[in-house]
Amino acid sequence: MSFLLGLTGSIGMGKSTTARLFAEEGCQVWDADAAVHRLYARGGAAVAPIGAVFPEAIVDGAVSREALKRIIEADPGALRRIEAVVHPLVAQDRARFIDEGTSDILVFDIPLLFESGGEAGMDAVAVVSVDPDTQRARVLQRGTMTEAQFAMILAKQMPDAQKRALADYVIVTDDLEHARAQVQSVVGQIRESLRNA
């Protein structure tokens, strides 16, 4: 049995980079966002069921995120209907990853882990964190979102302090080497506990 480690943190906290650091330590990583991309791609499991509910969301045989955004803006109730299709498919994808996983530690990169109650299925949770100014600068540097969009996403996410309080491990991502050292420490602690189990 593998150890299931949830990895979460608010937008701009360095979660993707931290997930890569876990992979470098020999952990297999399941990425919730990547799973949704697979489901939405041409031939993906979400294409037909989403198309049945919102035919206008299908473009070139794939689910268009842009079209979904427009649908949700026009009809706030649409999000619940989309989630009713996508969440069970994501759960199946995650379950398959657990069944097929071969490393001693499986890491689950899930942005809304606490918000969705997903921590219940994990053996432990690591939260990535950084100061608010660094977080804001990182997000706005990407050039993919406005200050207002950033504020809207932050408002939907559990506050960083609350996530840190709920976490088993906190990884501060102020710089790469510091983050790497903390990831190595977490992996070492978990492997030690597995040896002593």
PyMOL commands that set and color helices and strands:
alter all, ss='L'
color gray80, all
select helices_A, chain A and resi 15-24+32-40+47-53+55-57+65-74+78-100+118-121+132-141+147-156+160-166+176-195
alter helices_A, ss='H'
color red, helices_A
select strands_A, chain A and resi 3-8+28-31+58-59+62-63+105-109+124-129+169-172
alter strands_A, ss='S'
color yellow, strands_A
deselect
rebuild
show_as cartoon
